Amino acid sequence: MTSEEVTYADLKFMKLEKSPDQKFQTSRVKDSSSLSSCWRLATVVLGIFCLTSVVAAGVLAARFTLVCHLEHERDENFTLQKALMESLNQQLELLQAQNLNLTETVKQLATSRGQKCIPCPDNWLQYGENCYHFSKEWKTWQESKAQCSALESRLLKIESKEELAFTMQSLQFYSSYSFWIGLSRNGTEGPWLWEDGSSFSPDLFQFQRASTTPFLDCVWLQGANIDTAQCGEYKFYICEKVVDPLVAEQVSYLDTA
């Protein structure tokens, strides 16, 4: 064997001896690179998870703060409403107590002044020596006349300026309602007469417009207005009667007792 062949064999052996180390180092480099990539991926995922958690925590914190604020406002409103209800209940109790006192006072006055404090029936108004009833039903003039007669009275007869003023003032409570009174005439040529047959005095009041029909005309009042219409129309009516003298005497006696 020549020296060249020996040298070539040594070199070849050295190359064969070094190949496993190179492979191992190459494998380590590849493993290290793969591990580094895994760590980087894990770091990115962990960062995203942490960021998502922080954002979710912020949203939850904001919602919790809003809920707490709304709850606080609701508690304040409930407290105010409770205080208002307590105040209203106190006012209601005070009014009920005052009403009870007034009721007792009225009962005592009624007892001390007899069973009847005024000489007019219920739902009648007194003015001077007369009692007045303002109906709540519509009737013709003739029906109204009959109804007043059934109540032991007559349709209203106005005999003075003071009585006219009282009637018109009372009619303010009935706004646009019109009421029959006991004044009529038979045709345009007939005189105006009250229900009892007495003549009408033009000095008391004037009609806004007198009917010119040949039928029976009747007079009605509406607030401060006085006018005529055919007696067959339907209107409310005013009844009038003199105060019961026995009741008036009883009331006068109780007033002086």
TORPA-572881 format. One record per residue (C-alpha): residue number from 0; residue in one letter; x, y, z. Coordinates in Angstrom, 2 decimals. Example, Ala and Ser with C-alpha at 12.3 -4.5 7.8 and 13.67 -1.06 7.14 Angstrom:
REM residues 2
<node i="0" aa="A" xx="12.30" yy="-4.50" zz="7.80"/>
<node i="1" aa="S" xx="13.67" yy="-1.06" zz="7.14"/>
END
This chain:
REM residues 257
<node i="0" aa="M" xx="0.00" yy="0.00" zz="0.00"/>
<node i="1" aa="T" xx="1.35" yy="3.34" zz="-0.90"/>
<node i="2" aa="S" xx="1.51" yy="6.40" zz="1.27"/>
<node i="3" aa="E" xx="-1.17" yy="8.10" zz="-0.82"/>
<node i="4" aa="E" xx="-3.56" yy="5.27" zz="-0.26"/>
<node i="5" aa="V" xx="-2.96" yy="5.40" zz="3.49"/>
<node i="6" aa="T" xx="-3.65" yy="9.11" zz="3.63"/>
<node i="7" aa="Y" xx="-6.86" yy="8.70" zz="1.63"/>
<node i="8" aa="A" xx="-8.05" yy="5.96" zz="3.94"/>
<node i="9" aa="D" xx="-7.36" yy="8.09" zz="7.01"/>
<node i="10" aa="L" xx="-9.26" yy="10.99" zz="5.58"/>
<node i="11" aa="K" xx="-12.18" yy="8.78" zz="4.65"/>
<node i="12" aa="F" xx="-12.26" yy="7.33" zz="8.14"/>
<node i="13" aa="M" xx="-12.18" yy="10.78" zz="9.67"/>
<node i="14" aa="K" xx="-15.06" yy="11.81" zz="7.49"/>
<node i="15" aa="L" xx="-17.00" yy="8.72" zz="8.56"/>
<node i="16" aa="E" xx="-16.24" yy="9.45" zz="12.18"/>
<node i="17" aa="K" xx="-17.49" yy="13.06" zz="11.96"/>
<node i="18" aa="S" xx="-20.86" yy="12.41" zz="10.18"/>
<node i="19" aa="P" xx="-22.83" yy="11.30" zz="13.31"/>
<node i="20" aa="D" xx="-21.82" yy="14.46" zz="15.22"/>
<node i="21" aa="Q" xx="-22.90" yy="16.68" zz="12.42"/>
<node i="22" aa="K" xx="-26.23" yy="14.94" zz="12.21"/>
<node i="23" aa="F" xx="-26.73" yy="15.30" zz="15.98"/>
<node i="24" aa="Q" xx="-25.86" yy="18.98" zz="15.90"/>
<node i="25" aa="T" xx="-28.16" yy="19.52" zz="12.96"/>
<node i="26" aa="S" xx="-30.94" yy="17.73" zz="14.86"/>
<node i="27" aa="R" xx="-30.33" yy="19.86" zz="17.95"/>
<node i="28" aa="V" xx="-30.50" yy="23.01" zz="15.90"/>
<node i="29" aa="K" xx="-33.78" yy="21.90" zz="14.34"/>
<node i="30" aa="D" xx="-35.24" yy="20.91" zz="17.74"/>
<node i="31" aa="S" xx="-34.15" yy="24.22" zz="19.25"/>
<node i="32" aa="S" xx="-35.78" yy="26.14" zz="16.38"/>
<node i="33" aa="S" xx="-39.00" yy="24.14" zz="16.72"/>
<node i="34" aa="L" xx="-39.08" yy="24.68" zz="20.49"/>
<node i="35" aa="S" xx="-38.51" yy="28.41" zz="20.03"/>
<node i="36" aa="S" xx="-41.44" yy="28.57" zz="17.58"/>
<node i="37" aa="C" xx="-43.70" yy="26.75" zz="20.07"/>
<node i="38" aa="W" xx="-42.76" yy="29.19" zz="22.82"/>
<node i="39" aa="R" xx="-43.43" yy="32.14" zz="20.58"/>
<node i="40" aa="L" xx="-46.82" yy="30.72" zz="19.63"/>
<node i="41" aa="A" xx="-47.65" yy="30.02" zz="23.27"/>
<node i="42" aa="T" xx="-46.60" yy="33.55" zz="24.19"/>
<node i="43" aa="V" xx="-48.82" yy="35.05" zz="21.48"/>
<node i="44" aa="V" xx="-51.81" yy="32.90" zz="22.53"/>
<node i="45" aa="L" xx="-51.23" yy="33.74" zz="26.18"/>
<node i="46" aa="G" xx="-50.99" yy="37.45" zz="25.31"/>
<node i="47" aa="I" xx="-54.22" yy="37.32" zz="23.35"/>
<node i="48" aa="F" xx="-55.92" yy="35.49" zz="26.21"/>
<node i="49" aa="C" xx="-54.66" yy="38.04" zz="28.73"/>
<node i="50" aa="L" xx="-55.79" yy="40.95" zz="26.52"/>
<node i="51" aa="T" xx="-59.20" yy="39.34" zz="26.05"/>
<node i="52" aa="S" xx="-59.46" yy="38.80" zz="29.79"/>
<node i="53" aa="V" xx="-58.57" yy="42.42" zz="30.49"/>
<node i="54" aa="V" xx="-61.15" yy="43.67" zz="27.97"/>
<node i="55" aa="A" xx="-63.82" yy="41.32" zz="29.39"/>
<node i="56" aa="A" xx="-62.95" yy="42.43" zz="32.91"/>
<node i="57" aa="G" xx="-63.26" yy="46.07" zz="31.82"/>
<node i="58" aa="V" xx="-66.66" yy="45.45" zz="30.21"/>
<node i="59" aa="L" xx="-67.88" yy="43.60" zz="33.29"/>
<node i="60" aa="A" xx="-66.59" yy="46.36" zz="35.53"/>
<node i="61" aa="A" xx="-68.37" yy="49.00" zz="33.42"/>
<node i="62" aa="R" xx="-71.62" yy="47.02" zz="33.51"/>
<node i="63" aa="F" xx="-71.29" yy="46.48" zz="37.23"/>
<node i="64" aa="T" xx="-70.75" yy="50.21" zz="37.75"/>
<node i="65" aa="L" xx="-73.79" yy="51.01" zz="35.61"/>
<node i="66" aa="V" xx="-75.94" yy="48.48" zz="37.47"/>
<node i="67" aa="C" xx="-74.79" yy="49.91" zz="40.80"/>
<node i="68" aa="H" xx="-75.61" yy="53.43" zz="39.60"/>
<node i="69" aa="L" xx="-79.07" yy="52.41" zz="38.41"/>
<node i="70" aa="E" xx="-79.65" yy="50.54" zz="41.64"/>
<node i="71" aa="H" xx="-78.64" yy="53.63" zz="43.60"/>
<node i="72" aa="E" xx="-81.00" yy="55.84" zz="41.57"/>
<node i="73" aa="R" xx="-83.81" yy="53.35" zz="42.06"/>
<node i="74" aa="D" xx="-83.20" yy="53.34" zz="45.80"/>
<node i="75" aa="E" xx="-83.24" yy="57.14" zz="45.85"/>
<node i="76" aa="N" xx="-86.48" yy="57.24" zz="43.84"/>
<node i="77" aa="F" xx="-88.04" yy="54.65" zz="46.10"/>
<node i="78" aa="T" xx="-87.00" yy="56.68" zz="49.13"/>
<node i="79" aa="L" xx="-88.52" yy="59.85" zz="47.65"/>
<node i="80" aa="Q" xx="-91.73" yy="58.04" zz="46.73"/>
<node i="81" aa="K" xx="-91.94" yy="56.55" zz="50.18"/>
<node i="82" aa="A" xx="-91.48" yy="59.97" zz="51.77"/>
<node i="83" aa="L" xx="-94.12" yy="61.43" zz="49.44"/>
<node i="84" aa="M" xx="-96.58" yy="58.65" zz="50.25"/>
<node i="85" aa="E" xx="-96.02" yy="59.17" zz="53.97"/>
<node i="86" aa="S" xx="-96.65" yy="62.89" zz="53.54"/>
<node i="87" aa="L" xx="-99.83" yy="62.25" zz="51.54"/>
<node i="88" aa="N" xx="-101.03" yy="59.73" zz="54.11"/>
<node i="89" aa="Q" xx="-100.49" yy="62.27" zz="56.86"/>
<node i="90" aa="Q" xx="-102.43" yy="64.90" zz="54.91"/>
<node i="91" aa="L" xx="-105.21" yy="62.38" zz="54.23"/>
<node i="92" aa="E" xx="-105.42" yy="61.47" zz="57.91"/>
<node i="93" aa="L" xx="-105.56" yy="65.17" zz="58.79"/>
<node i="94" aa="L" xx="-108.36" yy="65.80" zz="56.26"/>
<node i="95" aa="Q" xx="-110.27" yy="62.77" zz="57.50"/>
<node i="96" aa="A" xx="-109.98" yy="64.02" zz="61.05"/>
<node i="97" aa="Q" xx="-111.19" yy="67.46" zz="60.01"/>
<node i="98" aa="N" xx="-114.07" yy="65.91" zz="58.04"/>
<node i="99" aa="L" xx="-115.02" yy="63.84" zz="61.07"/>
<node i="100" aa="N" xx="-114.99" yy="66.95" zz="63.24"/>
<node i="101" aa="L" xx="-117.18" yy="68.80" zz="60.74"/>
<node i="102" aa="T" xx="-119.59" yy="65.87" zz="60.56"/>
<node i="103" aa="E" xx="-119.88" yy="65.79" zz="64.33"/>
<node i="104" aa="T" xx="-120.40" yy="69.55" zz="64.41"/>
<node i="105" aa="V" xx="-123.18" yy="69.32" zz="61.82"/>
<node i="106" aa="K" xx="-124.84" yy="66.52" zz="63.79"/>
<node i="107" aa="Q" xx="-124.68" yy="68.56" zz="66.96"/>
<node i="108" aa="L" xx="-126.17" yy="71.59" zz="65.23"/>
<node i="109" aa="A" xx="-128.92" yy="69.49" zz="63.71"/>
<node i="110" aa="T" xx="-129.70" yy="68.00" zz="67.13"/>
<node i="111" aa="S" xx="-129.67" yy="71.36" zz="68.88"/>
<node i="112" aa="R" xx="-131.83" yy="73.06" zz="66.24"/>
<node i="113" aa="G" xx="-134.40" yy="70.30" zz="65.76"/>
<node i="114" aa="Q" xx="-134.81" yy="67.62" zz="63.12"/>
<node i="115" aa="K" xx="-135.14" yy="70.13" zz="60.27"/>
<node i="116" aa="C" xx="-132.80" yy="73.14" zz="60.04"/>
<node i="117" aa="I" xx="-134.41" yy="74.77" zz="56.98"/>
<node i="118" aa="P" xx="-138.09" yy="75.07" zz="56.10"/>
<node i="119" aa="C" xx="-137.61" yy="73.72" zz="52.53"/>
<node i="120" aa="P" xx="-137.59" yy="70.08" zz="51.38"/>
<node i="121" aa="D" xx="-134.37" yy="68.34" zz="50.33"/>
<node i="122" aa="N" xx="-132.96" yy="69.50" zz="46.97"/>
<node i="123" aa="W" xx="-134.85" yy="72.80" zz="47.23"/>
<node i="124" aa="L" xx="-133.33" yy="76.25" zz="47.67"/>
<node i="125" aa="Q" xx="-134.75" yy="78.86" zz="49.99"/>
<node i="126" aa="Y" xx="-134.91" yy="82.55" zz="49.20"/>
<node i="127" aa="G" xx="-136.99" yy="84.77" zz="51.40"/>
<node i="128" aa="E" xx="-140.30" yy="83.09" zz="52.08"/>
<node i="129" aa="N" xx="-140.16" yy="80.80" zz="49.05"/>
<node i="130" aa="C" xx="-138.58" yy="77.45" zz="48.19"/>
<node i="131" aa="Y" xx="-137.26" yy="76.76" zz="44.67"/>
<node i="132" aa="H" xx="-136.69" yy="73.46" zz="42.86"/>
<node i="133" aa="F" xx="-134.51" yy="73.26" zz="39.71"/>
<node i="134" aa="S" xx="-135.45" yy="70.08" zz="37.89"/>
<node i="135" aa="K" xx="-133.03" yy="67.53" zz="36.43"/>
<node i="136" aa="E" xx="-135.39" yy="66.23" zz="33.77"/>
<node i="137" aa="W" xx="-136.79" yy="67.58" zz="30.49"/>
<node i="138" aa="K" xx="-140.49" yy="68.12" zz="30.02"/>
<node i="139" aa="T" xx="-142.85" yy="70.25" zz="27.96"/>
<node i="140" aa="W" xx="-144.32" yy="73.36" zz="29.58"/>
<node i="141" aa="Q" xx="-147.63" yy="71.61" zz="30.33"/>
<node i="142" aa="E" xx="-145.83" yy="68.54" zz="31.75"/>
<node i="143" aa="S" xx="-143.63" yy="70.81" zz="33.85"/>
<node i="144" aa="K" xx="-146.71" yy="72.57" zz="35.19"/>
<node i="145" aa="A" xx="-148.26" yy="69.23" zz="36.15"/>
<node i="146" aa="Q" xx="-145.04" yy="68.04" zz="37.78"/>
<node i="147" aa="C" xx="-144.77" yy="71.18" zz="39.92"/>
<node i="148" aa="S" xx="-148.39" yy="70.72" zz="40.94"/>
<node i="149" aa="A" xx="-147.57" yy="67.14" zz="42.01"/>
<node i="150" aa="L" xx="-144.81" yy="68.61" zz="44.22"/>
<node i="151" aa="E" xx="-147.38" yy="70.93" zz="45.83"/>
<node i="152" aa="S" xx="-145.88" yy="73.93" zz="44.05"/>
<node i="153" aa="R" xx="-146.22" yy="75.91" zz="40.83"/>
<node i="154" aa="L" xx="-143.96" yy="77.00" zz="37.98"/>
<node i="155" aa="L" xx="-141.78" yy="79.94" zz="38.94"/>
<node i="156" aa="K" xx="-143.48" yy="83.33" zz="39.17"/>
<node i="157" aa="I" xx="-140.98" yy="86.21" zz="39.32"/>
<node i="158" aa="E" xx="-142.42" yy="89.09" zz="41.34"/>
<node i="159" aa="S" xx="-139.42" yy="91.35" zz="42.00"/>
<node i="160" aa="K" xx="-136.02" yy="92.38" zz="40.66"/>
<node i="161" aa="E" xx="-134.41" yy="90.73" zz="43.70"/>
<node i="162" aa="E" xx="-136.11" yy="87.40" zz="42.99"/>
<node i="163" aa="L" xx="-135.04" yy="87.65" zz="39.34"/>
<node i="164" aa="A" xx="-131.42" yy="88.26" zz="40.41"/>
<node i="165" aa="F" xx="-131.53" yy="85.27" zz="42.76"/>
<node i="166" aa="T" xx="-132.91" yy="83.03" zz="40.01"/>
<node i="167" aa="M" xx="-130.30" yy="84.10" zz="37.46"/>
<node i="168" aa="Q" xx="-127.50" yy="83.68" zz="39.98"/>
<node i="169" aa="S" xx="-128.74" yy="80.17" zz="40.78"/>
<node i="170" aa="L" xx="-128.85" yy="79.33" zz="37.06"/>
<node i="171" aa="Q" xx="-125.10" yy="79.96" zz="36.78"/>
<node i="172" aa="F" xx="-124.58" yy="76.46" zz="38.19"/>
<node i="173" aa="Y" xx="-126.50" yy="74.98" zz="35.22"/>
<node i="174" aa="S" xx="-124.41" yy="76.63" zz="32.43"/>
<node i="175" aa="S" xx="-126.28" yy="76.27" zz="29.12"/>
<node i="176" aa="Y" xx="-129.47" yy="74.60" zz="30.39"/>
<node i="177" aa="S" xx="-132.77" yy="76.39" zz="29.82"/>
<node i="178" aa="F" xx="-135.71" yy="76.23" zz="32.29"/>
<node i="179" aa="W" xx="-139.45" yy="76.83" zz="31.89"/>
<node i="180" aa="I" xx="-141.10" yy="79.38" zz="34.17"/>
<node i="181" aa="G" xx="-144.81" yy="79.96" zz="34.74"/>
<node i="182" aa="L" xx="-145.33" yy="82.73" zz="32.17"/>
<node i="183" aa="S" xx="-147.16" yy="82.15" zz="28.86"/>
<node i="184" aa="R" xx="-149.59" yy="83.64" zz="26.35"/>
<node i="185" aa="N" xx="-152.11" yy="82.16" zz="23.93"/>
<node i="186" aa="G" xx="-151.05" yy="83.40" zz="20.50"/>
<node i="187" aa="T" xx="-149.53" yy="86.69" zz="19.49"/>
<node i="188" aa="E" xx="-152.64" yy="88.67" zz="20.39"/>
<node i="189" aa="G" xx="-152.99" yy="87.26" zz="23.88"/>
<node i="190" aa="P" xx="-151.52" yy="88.94" zz="26.98"/>
<node i="191" aa="W" xx="-148.61" yy="87.44" zz="28.93"/>
<node i="192" aa="L" xx="-150.01" yy="85.85" zz="32.06"/>
<node i="193" aa="W" xx="-148.53" yy="84.01" zz="35.00"/>
<node i="194" aa="E" xx="-149.77" yy="80.57" zz="35.89"/>
<node i="195" aa="D" xx="-152.08" yy="81.96" zz="38.59"/>
<node i="196" aa="G" xx="-153.70" yy="84.29" zz="36.01"/>
<node i="197" aa="S" xx="-151.99" yy="87.50" zz="37.13"/>
<node i="198" aa="S" xx="-150.63" yy="89.93" zz="34.53"/>
<node i="199" aa="F" xx="-146.96" yy="90.23" zz="33.65"/>
<node i="200" aa="S" xx="-145.18" yy="93.52" zz="34.34"/>
<node i="201" aa="P" xx="-142.75" yy="94.51" zz="31.56"/>
<node i="202" aa="D" xx="-140.73" yy="96.43" zz="34.15"/>
<node i="203" aa="L" xx="-139.32" yy="93.13" zz="35.49"/>
<node i="204" aa="F" xx="-137.54" yy="92.02" zz="32.30"/>
<node i="205" aa="Q" xx="-137.70" yy="92.10" zz="28.51"/>
<node i="206" aa="F" xx="-137.67" yy="89.18" zz="26.09"/>
<node i="207" aa="Q" xx="-134.81" yy="88.89" zz="23.62"/>
<node i="208" aa="R" xx="-137.23" yy="88.02" zz="20.87"/>
<node i="209" aa="A" xx="-140.95" yy="87.33" zz="21.14"/>
<node i="210" aa="S" xx="-142.39" yy="84.53" zz="19.02"/>
<node i="211" aa="T" xx="-144.88" yy="85.50" zz="16.33"/>
<node i="212" aa="T" xx="-146.47" yy="82.07" zz="15.92"/>
<node i="213" aa="P" xx="-150.18" yy="81.67" zz="16.68"/>
<node i="214" aa="F" xx="-149.43" yy="78.83" zz="19.07"/>
<node i="215" aa="L" xx="-149.15" yy="78.92" zz="22.84"/>
<node i="216" aa="D" xx="-145.86" yy="80.62" zz="23.73"/>
<node i="217" aa="C" xx="-144.00" yy="80.04" zz="26.99"/>
<node i="218" aa="V" xx="-141.05" yy="81.78" zz="28.65"/>
<node i="219" aa="W" xx="-137.76" yy="80.13" zz="29.59"/>
<node i="220" aa="L" xx="-134.61" yy="81.28" zz="31.37"/>
<node i="221" aa="Q" xx="-131.01" yy="80.40" zz="30.53"/>
<node i="222" aa="G" xx="-128.44" yy="82.07" zz="32.75"/>
<node i="223" aa="A" xx="-129.01" yy="85.80" zz="32.25"/>
<node i="224" aa="N" xx="-131.06" yy="85.22" zz="29.06"/>
<node i="225" aa="I" xx="-134.86" yy="85.34" zz="28.94"/>
<node i="226" aa="D" xx="-136.68" yy="84.21" zz="25.81"/>
<node i="227" aa="T" xx="-139.79" yy="82.50" zz="24.50"/>
<node i="228" aa="A" xx="-140.45" yy="79.21" zz="22.72"/>
<node i="229" aa="Q" xx="-143.34" yy="76.98" zz="21.76"/>
<node i="230" aa="C" xx="-144.62" yy="75.28" zz="24.88"/>
<node i="231" aa="G" xx="-144.35" yy="71.84" zz="23.29"/>
<node i="232" aa="E" xx="-140.55" yy="71.95" zz="23.37"/>
<node i="233" aa="Y" xx="-138.66" yy="70.01" zz="26.02"/>
<node i="234" aa="K" xx="-136.75" yy="71.93" zz="28.68"/>
<node i="235" aa="F" xx="-135.99" yy="71.80" zz="32.36"/>
<node i="236" aa="Y" xx="-138.28" yy="73.68" zz="34.73"/>
<node i="237" aa="I" xx="-138.29" yy="75.64" zz="38.01"/>
<node i="238" aa="C" xx="-140.91" yy="75.00" zz="40.66"/>
<node i="239" aa="E" xx="-141.71" yy="77.45" zz="43.43"/>
<node i="240" aa="K" xx="-143.72" yy="77.23" zz="46.62"/>
<node i="241" aa="V" xx="-144.17" yy="79.20" zz="49.80"/>
<node i="242" aa="V" xx="-142.24" yy="78.12" zz="52.88"/>
<node i="243" aa="D" xx="-144.20" yy="75.73" zz="55.09"/>
<node i="244" aa="P" xx="-145.45" yy="78.06" zz="57.88"/>
<node i="245" aa="L" xx="-145.39" yy="75.32" zz="60.52"/>
<node i="246" aa="V" xx="-141.78" yy="74.44" zz="59.78"/>
<node i="247" aa="A" xx="-140.82" yy="78.12" zz="59.61"/>
<node i="248" aa="E" xx="-142.44" yy="78.73" zz="62.97"/>
<node i="249" aa="Q" xx="-140.59" yy="75.72" zz="64.46"/>
<node i="250" aa="V" xx="-137.26" yy="77.00" zz="63.13"/>
<node i="251" aa="S" xx="-137.94" yy="80.51" zz="64.43"/>
<node i="252" aa="Y" xx="-138.77" yy="79.09" zz="67.85"/>
<node i="253" aa="L" xx="-135.54" yy="77.05" zz="67.91"/>
<node i="254" aa="D" xx="-133.54" yy="80.14" zz="66.88"/>
<node i="255" aa="T" xx="-134.86" yy="82.09" zz="69.87"/>
<node i="256" aa="A" xx="-134.58" yy="79.18" zz="72.32"/>
END
